[in-house]
C-alpha cells in the first residue's frame, strides 16, 4: 500500500512540474530530480530515472529556447532596430500576438472577431 501511495505522489509531482513551468522550463536538475523520485519508486531505479529526467529536461529547455529565438526573429522583422535580449523580444511578441510560451500562433478561432455593428436604417 505504501508503495502505491508513493507512486501516486511521485506521479502527481511529476505531472504538476511538467505543466507549471511557464517562464523557462526547469532543465536537467528539475526534471532529473523528478525522474529520480519516480525511478526510486519504480523498483529502486533512481539513477536511471534521474538520467531520463535530465535528458528530458535538456530537450524541453532546448525546444523552449529555439522557439523563443524564432519569436525574437519575427519580432525583429516587425520592429527593425529593436533592442533587448531574445527573451525580451519573445515576450514582446507573445504580448502583441496573444500567444504564450509553447505556442507560435494564436489558437483563437478565426471567426472569433467581434461582429461589425449593423448599419443604421433610415426612418
Backbone bond lengths (Angstrom), bond angles and torsions (degrees), N, CA, C in turn:
res aa  C-N    CA-C-N  psi(-1)  N-CA   C-N-CA  omega(-1)  CA-C   N-CA-C  phi
1 X - - - 1.439 - - 1.531 110.78 -
2 X 1.328 116.22 -41.60 1.451 120.66 -179.58 1.531 110.50 -64.29
3 X 1.326 116.31 -36.59 1.457 121.06 179.51 1.535 110.44 -63.32
4 X 1.323 117.62 -41.94 1.458 121.38 179.98 1.529 111.34 -69.24
5 X 1.303 116.69 -35.91 1.455 121.02 177.43 1.535 110.60 -65.24
6 X 1.315 116.70 -43.10 1.464 120.47 178.41 1.531 110.63 -66.68
7 X 1.327 116.94 -38.34 1.463 120.47 177.91 1.527 110.12 -63.68
8 X 1.318 117.58 -42.29 1.464 121.20 178.23 1.523 110.82 -64.60
9 X 1.320 117.66 -40.89 1.467 121.17 179.22 1.528 110.77 -65.71
10 X 1.319 117.10 -42.38 1.466 120.47 179.59 1.526 110.48 -66.58
11 X 1.321 117.35 -39.45 1.453 120.54 178.26 1.524 110.57 -64.65
12 X 1.320 117.18 -42.47 1.463 120.74 177.27 1.518 112.07 -63.26
13 X 1.320 116.78 -41.14 1.457 120.96 178.23 1.519 110.67 -63.52
14 X 1.308 116.75 -43.93 1.451 121.19 179.90 1.519 110.69 -65.07
15 X 1.313 117.54 -43.27 1.468 121.04 -179.15 1.523 111.18 -63.70
16 X 1.319 117.92 -41.76 1.465 119.53 -179.55 1.518 111.61 -73.02
17 X 1.315 118.24 -31.44 1.461 119.07 179.29 1.515 110.99 -73.02
18 X 1.313 118.49 -26.54 1.455 120.78 178.74 1.527 111.59 -76.79
19 X 1.311 117.91 -31.77 1.453 119.93 -174.36 1.517 113.81 -94.12
20 X 1.318 120.24 -17.85 1.452 120.71 -175.77 1.515 113.72 -97.40
21 X 1.300 119.12 0.81 1.460 120.99 179.75 1.523 108.66 -77.13
22 X 1.331 117.56 99.60 1.456 121.56 -176.43 1.522 112.09 -102.84
23 X 1.312 118.33 -50.96 1.450 120.26 -172.79 1.525 110.66 -67.31
24 X 1.284 117.43 -61.51 1.458 122.36 173.00 1.517 106.47 -150.77
25 X 1.307 116.40 134.24 1.463 119.09 -177.46 1.517 112.20 -57.45
26 X 1.328 115.82 156.43 1.444 122.92 -169.96 1.509 117.16 -66.36
27 X 1.304 119.49 -27.76 1.437 120.83 -179.88 1.517 112.83 81.18
28 X 1.326 116.10 -157.20 1.461 122.48 -171.40 1.525 112.58 -65.04
29 X 1.314 118.50 -41.72 1.463 119.73 -175.16 1.524 112.51 -67.44
30 X 1.316 116.09 -49.04 1.469 120.07 -176.52 1.527 111.06 -66.41
31 X 1.310 117.23 -50.61 1.454 120.31 -179.17 1.530 111.48 -70.30
32 X 1.334 116.69 -33.44 1.453 120.06 177.29 1.522 112.20 -65.23
33 X 1.334 116.88 -39.30 1.464 120.09 177.39 1.519 111.02 -65.40
34 X 1.325 117.02 -42.92 1.467 120.05 177.94 1.527 110.61 -65.01
35 X 1.321 116.89 -39.01 1.463 120.19 177.65 1.513 112.34 -66.87
36 X 1.332 116.86 -36.39 1.461 120.55 178.19 1.518 111.23 -65.08
37 X 1.331 116.82 -41.78 1.465 119.81 177.49 1.519 110.22 -64.35
38 X 1.337 116.18 -46.36 1.457 119.64 178.59 1.514 112.20 -62.57
39 X 1.324 117.66 -40.91 1.462 121.09 178.96 1.511 112.26 -67.87
40 X 1.330 116.78 -36.47 1.460 120.11 178.22 1.525 110.77 -64.75
41 X 1.328 115.25 -42.55 1.458 119.55 179.91 1.530 110.22 -68.17
42 X 1.304 116.86 -35.63 1.468 121.28 -179.49 1.523 109.77 -85.84
43 X 1.312 116.42 73.30 1.467 123.61 172.48 1.529 113.06 66.76
44 X 1.318 118.61 38.19 1.473 124.65 172.30 1.530 113.38 57.45
45 X 1.322 115.78 47.62 1.461 120.88 174.46 1.526 109.19 -113.26
46 X 1.311 116.82 53.84 1.456 122.45 -176.30 1.509 113.20 -63.91
47 X 1.331 117.50 -38.92 1.462 120.37 -178.92 1.518 110.63 -66.77
48 X 1.328 117.41 -44.60 1.460 120.13 178.59 1.532 110.97 -64.11
49 X 1.319 116.93 -39.53 1.453 120.34 177.06 1.516 112.07 -63.81
50 X 1.335 116.29 -40.58 1.463 120.29 178.56 1.524 110.99 -65.05
51 X 1.301 117.21 -40.70 1.467 120.37 178.78 1.525 110.96 -65.44
52 X 1.326 116.22 -44.97 1.464 119.64 177.89 1.518 112.02 -63.46
53 X 1.323 117.26 -41.13 1.454 121.18 177.86 1.513 112.22 -65.48
54 X 1.319 116.51 -38.56 1.459 120.77 179.48 1.530 110.85 -64.57
55 X 1.321 116.57 -44.86 1.461 120.98 178.75 1.528 110.08 -63.09
56 X 1.317 116.62 -42.84 1.465 120.58 178.64 1.523 110.66 -62.86
57 X 1.322 117.68 -43.58 1.457 121.38 179.41 1.517 112.78 -63.03
58 X 1.332 117.08 -40.69 1.454 119.98 177.92 1.526 110.87 -64.81
59 X 1.336 116.91 -39.16 1.462 120.55 179.45 1.525 111.29 -66.92
60 X 1.324 117.25 -42.91 1.467 121.01 -179.66 1.524 110.22 -63.61
61 X 1.324 117.14 -43.91 1.460 120.00 178.86 1.522 111.30 -65.93
62 X 1.336 117.73 -38.01 1.468 121.09 177.01 1.525 110.51 -61.39
63 X 1.327 116.83 -44.70 1.461 121.57 179.58 1.531 110.73 -63.00
64 X 1.336 116.84 -40.61 1.464 121.19 178.84 1.530 110.88 -63.15
65 X 1.313 117.22 -47.42 1.463 120.40 -178.27 1.529 111.51 -67.04
66 X 1.335 116.75 -36.05 1.462 120.74 177.90 1.529 110.04 -62.90
67 X 1.325 116.86 -43.30 1.458 120.74 178.22 1.529 110.81 -66.59
68 X 1.321 118.43 -39.42 1.461 121.53 179.32 1.523 110.61 -63.76
69 X 1.319 117.66 -38.89 1.464 120.12 177.46 1.525 111.16 -66.47
70 X 1.336 117.02 -37.94 1.465 120.43 177.72 1.529 110.55 -65.40
71 X 1.334 117.34 -41.30 1.460 120.52 177.85 1.529 110.67 -66.10
72 X 1.334 117.22 -36.93 1.463 120.47 177.98 1.526 110.29 -65.48
73 X 1.332 117.33 -37.77 1.468 120.46 177.60 1.526 110.64 -64.97
74 X 1.316 117.34 -41.47 1.462 120.75 177.01 1.531 110.70 -64.47
75 X 1.322 116.49 -39.69 1.464 120.37 178.30 1.530 110.19 -64.38
76 X 1.340 117.20 -39.30 1.464 120.38 178.19 1.521 111.52 -64.63
77 X 1.337 117.28 -33.87 1.464 119.53 177.51 1.527 110.72 -67.40
78 X 1.320 116.86 -37.70 1.460 120.78 -179.24 1.523 112.30 -78.63
79 X 1.325 117.45 -30.34 1.465 122.56 -176.59 1.527 108.97 -130.07
80 X 1.338 118.03 80.20 1.468 118.87 -179.74 1.529 111.04 -63.22
81 X 1.289 115.74 139.23 1.457 121.35 178.37 1.516 114.24 83.94
82 X 1.318 117.75 9.99 1.472 120.20 179.67 1.523 109.60 -70.56
83 X 1.302 115.15 141.03 1.469 120.76 -179.73 1.521 109.59 -102.46
84 X 1.323 116.19 155.51 1.454 121.66 176.72 1.516 111.10 129.24
85 X 1.319 114.99 168.09 1.465 120.43 179.74 1.523 109.22 -78.73
86 X 1.329 116.03 170.13 1.457 118.51 -179.47 1.524 111.59 -67.76
87 X 1.337 117.70 -27.38 1.470 119.17 176.45 1.527 110.70 -67.13
88 X 1.328 116.59 -41.68 1.459 120.34 179.74 1.522 110.88 -66.55
89 X 1.327 116.81 -40.69 1.458 120.55 179.06 1.528 110.96 -67.49
90 X 1.332 117.26 -38.44 1.467 120.39 178.02 1.519 110.49 -65.20
91 X 1.335 117.12 -38.64 1.461 120.36 177.26 1.521 110.51 -65.98
92 X 1.326 117.22 -41.06 1.461 120.68 177.87 1.529 110.52 -64.06
93 X 1.330 117.11 -38.84 1.464 120.75 176.69 1.525 110.31 -62.98
94 X 1.332 116.85 -42.49 1.466 120.58 178.39 1.528 110.99 -60.47
95 X 1.323 116.94 -41.06 1.460 120.60 -178.51 1.530 110.73 -67.63
96 X 1.325 116.61 -44.50 1.465 120.30 -177.44 1.522 113.01 -68.58
97 X 1.320 117.22 -35.63 1.460 121.02 -173.40 1.526 113.70 -105.08
98 X 1.307 117.27 10.47 1.475 122.72 178.38 1.523 112.04 53.40
99 X 1.314 116.47 43.97 1.458 121.47 174.34 1.515 107.60 -110.39
100 X 1.308 116.06 179.72 1.454 120.62 176.80 1.515 107.97 -139.30
101 X 1.331 117.89 163.56 1.454 119.11 177.05 1.522 110.08 -56.46
102 X 1.313 116.18 131.99 1.454 120.98 -179.01 1.513 113.50 104.00
103 X 1.329 117.92 -7.38 1.455 119.97 176.17 1.520 108.57 -140.19
104 X 1.319 115.93 135.79 1.456 120.62 -177.84 1.522 112.17 -85.77
105 X 1.313 118.17 -30.46 1.457 121.37 -173.92 1.515 109.91 -120.54
106 X 1.323 115.27 156.96 1.453 121.18 177.13 1.519 108.79 -68.33
107 X 1.318 117.72 133.82 1.459 120.73 -176.48 1.521 112.45 -97.21
108 X 1.333 117.68 8.04 1.460 119.71 178.44 1.518 109.51 -70.57
109 X 1.318 118.94 144.71 1.459 121.20 179.11 1.526 111.00 -61.94
110 X 1.324 115.43 151.56 1.461 120.42 -176.67 1.522 111.72 -66.59
111 X 1.317 118.67 -30.23 1.458 120.60 -177.24 1.528 112.54 -92.22
112 X 1.320 118.06 19.05 1.459 120.72 -178.87 1.528 112.84 -89.39
113 X 1.338 117.23 5.77 1.463 120.12 178.93 1.523 109.12 -68.35
114 X 1.317 116.87 148.84 1.458 118.58 179.96 1.524 110.38 -62.90
115 X 1.298 115.96 143.78 1.456 121.05 -178.98 1.517 110.01 -71.72
116 X 1.341 115.71 146.89 1.449 120.67 177.98 1.520 109.29 -72.04
117 X 1.322 117.78 145.40 1.465 118.59 179.57 1.531 110.80 -65.51
118 X 1.302 115.60 147.00 1.461 120.09 179.85 1.526 109.54 -70.27
119 X 1.335 116.36 141.91 1.474 117.76 179.73 1.530 110.64 -67.45
120 X 1.304 114.64 147.29 1.464 119.69 -179.47 1.525 109.51 -71.98
121 X 1.305 117.44 135.65 1.459 121.31 -179.54 1.521 108.98 -96.05
122 X 1.310 116.16 138.49 1.464 118.61 179.66 1.517 111.13 -68.50
123 X 1.313 117.11 150.44 1.467 121.70 -178.51 1.484 112.22 -96.33
